Amino acid sequence: MARHVIKLGSSIVAHDDGSLRDDVLGRLADEVARRHAAGDDVVIVSSGAIAHGLKIMRPEGAASRPTAIEDLQAASAVGQGKLYRVYDELLRDRGVTSAQVLLTFFDMSARGHYLNARNTLRRLLDWRVVPVINENDTTATDEISFGDNDFLAAQVAILVEADQLALLTTPDGVFTADPRNDPDARMVEEVTDYSVLDDLEIGHETSSLGTGGMRSKVVAAEMATAAGIDTVICSGRREGALRNVLDGEREGTRFPARQTGYTSFKLWLKYAKPSQGTVLVDAGAARALREGGTSLLPVGITAVDGSFDVGDAVEIAHGGGLIGKGISNYTADELRKIVGLKSAQVREVFPRATEEAVHRDYFVLA
């Protein structure tokens, strides 16, 4: 038995005018039902609520995606329920029970909400229900939104401990350049060294009603593979492509799972919890964090940027380079009072304070 997370962007779910791609959604339902009958677990992460809502409100055709957050939230409120109803009916017709799940960035970044979401999704899978997930656009803001749900899909894959993440997009995979503009562009079949992607023309271009782009999908693939999840970026429109992916056949661009050794908590810290400030450290502390797996003590701190509270995530940097991210045991103002102090001196300032500014168990390398 395998566990698959399938993500569809707006351009896969809907045409440029916001009308749904009935043929694509029908084929998706066929494949989900087929794998479900074989005993696999399947989770769908779908964009398209805003695009579909705009189509409903503008029957003549939505030329472009609005920029005002209240317009996006209102369009999502119109489209979300109707989009899910389509999924529900398609799956029910094939003997599969589904459930609608709406998540926000806060649900991923707040540890308690993150664990609650994980427990709910895992229980639905235990019940042999297919979750259909989207960002809750009606409450999200432009500061806390997922990039066309690519980030959300990677986080969901990590939450449910998926075996595979399939990111469905318009091209057949990742290309060395934009194949629409460069006839010599070739598809990259497999990525094991992410540094090679730096030289490729992987952009942020999206459909008129989407917000993602290939760059966000590559980042999502990097996140998921760090959790030991095989990831594929492939065509969501070409018939047979998804079937090949779910059956383990070669298709699109594959990102094999990596063995990073990160715990579930450190994966959450690295990829889901946003940083609220930066702690700059000296060369000795930087070396100890990178090589020794030690905690960060105030004596190694040289400066503190930003405003953060106890329990917030902070980036730790040295010489212009990012070392990692950790959970702060102090507020920003408190840390500024003990920058460079040895442990005995710290206790004089804060008698009951913990010795570590960031404990090694709550730190992850960049």
HUKAJO-V216810 format. One line per field, one symbol per residue. phi: phi as a letter, one per 40 degrees, with the letter a starting at -180 (. if undefined). burial: # if it has 24 or more other C-alpha atoms within 12 Angstrom, else .. A space follows every 10 residues. Layout:
# HUKAJO-V216810
phi = ???
burial = ???
This chain:
# HUKAJO-V216810
phi = .bbbbbbbcd cccbcccgcc cccccccdcd cccccccchc cbbbbbchcc dccccccbdc hccaccbccc cccccccccc ccccdcdccc cccbgbcbac bbbbdccccc dccdcccccc cccdcdcgbc cbbaccccbc bccbbccfgc cdccccdcdc fccabbbcac ccicbcaccc bbcccbccca bbbccccccc ccbbcbccbb bchcdccccc cccccccgbc bbbaccbccg ccdccccgcc agbbbccbcc gccdcccccc bbcccbabbc bccccccccc bbgcccbdcc cbabbgbabc gccbcbbafg bccibacccb cccccccbdg ccdccccccb dbcccccbcc cbbbcc
burial = .######### ########## #..####### ###.##...# ########## ######.... .#..#..... ########## ####.###.# #....##### #########. #..##.##.# ##.##..### ########## ...####### ########## ########## ########.. ......##.# #.....#... .#..###### ########## ########## ########.. ###.##.... #######... .#.####### ########## ##..##..## ...####### #####..#.. ########.. ..######## ##..##.### #.#..#.... ...####### .#####
